Amino acid sequence: MKTGTGNTILLPTTFLGTIEYFYYLNAAERVIIEQHETWPKQTYRNRTVIVTDKGSLDLIVPVTKINGSHTKTKDIAITYRENWPVKHWRSIETAYQNSPFFLYYADKIKTLFFSKISNLVELNTLLTKAVCEMIGINIEIELSSSFVKPSADNHNDLRYKCSPKQPPTLKIFPEYTQVFSDKQPFIPNACILDLLFCLGPESKYYLTTLNNSTHRS
């Protein structure tokens, strides 16, 4: 799949999206985040994947569908009954406290984690903007004003392609040193925090090099 940098890229909202997701944020000139879709199950919209000493670990934000199965993504509410910020941050800290740049970036991410924001899209957008700022990605993030049906001809529509249910749209993710590289093989396309905490200021260069990666058709 090839995307035109001068075109509008359509992306799903994500909770601390994957490296692939931030590749598109870095490469695009304009990005629109879908919020008027009917809420799909088991996606990156309310989950992220960190790298631990035991391999990949999903962190899932518990949500409430206020209108049942017809709830739009923009109306998805976050529930705090399970105190997920404490559990998630403990997992992130355990996984990345020994990474080179954890202390440099962690405080701002942690503050947003514990901000008690009730709307998922709002939290996701704030986290995405914060990470973009840390990496140096200068992109205006817009939220969709209406739902546009997917079209096979629109190669810039990535709303349902950046998904844990499908292989990444990029074939190649160059290896970098992860925290537990001495214990396990490289895990590609993890949460953007893995790249940020491990590479720090070099994260943007890494994303830029992905421009040369072959896209899946």
C-alpha positions as CSV (number, residue, x, y, z in Angstrom):
1,M,0.0,0.0,0.0
2,K,1.3,3.4,-0.9
3,T,0.1,6.7,0.5
4,G,0.5,10.2,-0.9
5,T,2.1,12.6,1.5
6,G,0.1,15.4,0.0
7,N,-3.2,13.7,0.7
8,T,-5.3,13.5,3.8
9,I,-4.6,10.4,6.0
10,L,-7.5,8.9,7.9
11,L,-6.5,7.2,11.1
12,P,-8.4,5.6,14.0
13,T,-8.0,7.1,17.5
14,T,-5.5,5.0,19.5
15,F,-4.4,4.7,23.1
16,L,-0.6,5.4,22.8
17,G,-0.5,4.0,19.2
18,T,2.0,1.7,17.6
19,I,5.3,2.8,15.9
20,E,3.4,2.2,12.6
21,Y,0.7,4.7,13.7
22,F,3.3,7.4,14.5
23,Y,5.1,6.7,11.2
24,Y,1.9,8.0,9.4
25,L,1.6,10.9,11.8
26,N,5.2,11.8,10.9
27,A,4.9,11.3,7.2
28,A,1.5,13.0,6.6
29,E,0.7,16.6,5.8
30,R,-2.8,16.3,7.2
31,V,-4.4,13.8,9.5
32,I,-8.0,13.2,10.4
33,I,-8.9,11.0,13.4
34,E,-12.1,9.0,13.1
35,Q,-14.6,9.5,15.9
36,H,-18.0,9.0,14.3
37,E,-17.7,5.3,13.6
38,T,-19.7,2.7,15.5
39,W,-17.3,1.5,18.2
40,P,-15.4,-1.6,17.0
41,K,-14.2,-4.3,19.4
42,Q,-10.6,-5.4,20.1
43,T,-8.6,-2.7,18.5
44,Y,-5.8,-0.2,19.4
45,R,-8.5,2.4,20.2
46,N,-8.3,1.5,23.9
47,R,-5.2,-0.7,24.1
48,T,-1.5,-0.5,23.6
49,V,1.3,-3.1,23.5
50,I,4.4,-2.6,25.7
51,V,7.6,-4.8,25.7
52,T,8.4,-6.5,29.0
53,D,10.9,-9.1,30.2
54,K,8.3,-11.8,29.3
55,G,7.5,-10.4,25.9
56,S,4.6,-8.3,24.7
57,L,1.9,-7.1,27.2
58,D,-1.4,-5.6,26.3
59,L,-2.6,-2.7,28.4
60,I,-6.3,-2.1,27.9
61,V,-8.3,0.9,29.1
62,P,-11.7,-0.3,30.4
63,V,-14.5,1.6,28.7
64,T,-18.3,1.9,28.8
65,K,-20.5,2.0,25.7
66,I,-23.2,4.5,26.8
67,N,-25.5,3.6,23.9
68,G,-24.8,-0.1,23.8
69,S,-23.7,-1.7,20.6
70,H,-24.6,1.5,18.7
71,T,-22.2,3.8,20.6
72,K,-20.0,6.0,18.5
73,T,-16.3,6.1,19.3
74,K,-16.6,9.8,20.2
75,D,-19.1,8.8,23.0
76,I,-17.0,6.0,24.5
77,A,-16.5,6.7,28.2
78,I,-13.6,5.6,30.3
79,T,-14.3,3.7,33.6
80,Y,-12.0,4.1,36.6
81,R,-13.6,1.4,38.8
82,E,-10.6,-0.9,38.2
83,N,-8.0,1.9,38.9
84,W,-6.3,1.1,35.6
85,P,-4.0,4.1,35.6
86,V,-2.1,2.7,38.7
87,K,-1.9,-0.8,37.2
88,H,-0.9,0.4,33.7
89,W,1.7,2.8,35.0
90,R,3.2,0.2,37.3
91,S,3.6,-2.1,34.2
92,I,5.1,0.7,32.2
93,E,7.5,1.6,34.9
94,T,8.6,-2.0,35.4
95,A,9.2,-2.4,31.7
96,Y,11.0,0.9,31.0
97,Q,12.5,2.3,34.2
98,N,15.9,1.1,33.0
99,S,15.5,2.5,29.5
100,P,17.8,5.4,28.5
101,F,15.1,8.1,28.3
102,F,12.4,7.0,30.7
103,L,13.1,9.7,33.3
104,Y,13.3,12.3,30.6
105,Y,9.8,11.7,29.2
106,A,7.8,9.8,31.8
107,D,6.4,12.6,33.9
108,K,4.2,14.2,31.2
109,I,2.8,10.8,30.2
110,K,2.1,9.9,33.8
111,T,0.3,13.2,34.4
112,L,-2.1,12.5,31.6
113,F,-2.6,8.9,32.8
114,F,-3.8,10.2,36.1
115,S,-5.8,13.1,34.8
116,K,-9.2,11.3,35.2
117,I,-10.4,12.3,31.8
118,S,-13.7,10.6,31.2
119,N,-13.8,10.5,27.4
120,L,-11.6,8.1,25.5
121,V,-11.1,10.1,22.4
122,E,-10.1,13.1,24.5
123,L,-7.5,11.1,26.4
124,N,-6.1,9.5,23.3
125,T,-5.8,12.8,21.5
126,L,-4.0,14.5,24.4
127,L,-1.6,11.5,24.7
128,T,-1.0,11.5,20.9
129,K,-0.3,15.2,20.8
130,A,2.0,15.0,23.8
131,V,4.1,12.2,22.2
132,C,4.2,14.1,18.9
133,E,5.6,17.1,20.7
134,M,8.2,15.0,22.4
135,I,9.3,13.3,19.2
136,G,9.2,16.6,17.2
137,I,6.3,15.7,14.9
138,N,4.6,18.8,13.7
139,I,1.2,17.8,12.6
140,E,-2.3,19.3,13.2
141,I,-4.6,16.5,14.5
142,E,-8.2,17.0,13.4
143,L,-11.2,15.0,14.6
144,S,-13.7,13.8,12.0
145,S,-16.9,15.8,11.6
146,S,-18.9,12.9,10.1
147,F,-18.4,9.2,9.1
148,V,-17.2,8.4,5.6
149,K,-17.7,4.8,4.4
150,P,-14.5,2.9,3.7
151,S,-13.5,2.5,0.1
152,A,-11.1,0.0,-1.3
153,D,-9.8,2.7,-3.7
154,N,-8.8,5.1,-0.9
155,H,-5.3,4.0,0.1
156,N,-5.0,6.8,2.6
157,D,-7.9,5.4,4.7
158,L,-6.0,3.5,7.4
159,R,-8.8,3.5,10.0
160,Y,-9.2,-0.3,9.9
161,K,-5.7,-1.2,8.6
162,C,-3.7,-0.1,11.7
163,S,-5.2,-2.9,13.7
164,P,-4.0,-5.8,15.9
165,K,-6.2,-8.0,13.8
166,Q,-4.1,-7.4,10.7
167,P,-0.4,-7.4,9.9
168,P,1.3,-4.0,9.9
169,T,1.1,-2.0,6.6
170,L,4.9,-1.7,6.8
171,K,6.9,-4.8,6.2
172,I,10.2,-3.6,7.7
173,F,10.9,-2.3,11.2
174,P,14.7,-1.8,11.7
175,E,15.9,-3.2,15.0
176,Y,16.9,-0.9,17.8
177,T,18.1,-1.8,21.3
178,Q,15.1,-2.6,23.5
179,V,15.3,-2.8,27.3
180,F,15.3,-6.6,27.3
181,S,17.2,-7.3,24.1
182,D,19.6,-9.5,26.1
183,K,16.7,-11.8,27.1
184,Q,14.5,-12.0,24.0
185,P,14.3,-11.3,20.2
186,F,13.4,-7.8,19.0
187,I,9.7,-7.1,19.1
188,P,8.7,-4.8,16.1
189,N,5.9,-2.3,16.0
190,A,5.4,-2.0,19.7
191,C,3.8,0.9,21.5
192,I,5.3,4.3,20.6
193,L,6.6,4.5,24.3
194,D,9.0,1.6,23.5
195,L,10.6,3.7,20.8
196,L,10.5,6.9,22.7
197,F,12.0,5.5,25.9
198,C,14.7,3.6,24.1
199,L,15.7,6.1,21.4
200,G,14.7,9.4,22.8
201,P,15.6,12.3,20.4
202,E,16.5,9.7,17.7
203,S,12.8,8.5,17.5
204,K,11.9,11.0,14.8
205,Y,14.9,9.9,12.7
206,Y,13.8,6.2,13.1
207,L,10.3,7.1,12.0
208,T,11.7,9.0,9.0
209,T,13.8,5.9,8.0
210,L,10.5,3.9,7.8
211,N,9.6,6.0,4.8
212,N,12.0,3.7,2.9
213,S,10.2,0.6,4.2
214,T,8.1,-1.4,1.8
215,H,4.4,-1.1,2.2
216,R,2.1,-4.2,2.1
217,S,-0.4,-4.1,-0.8
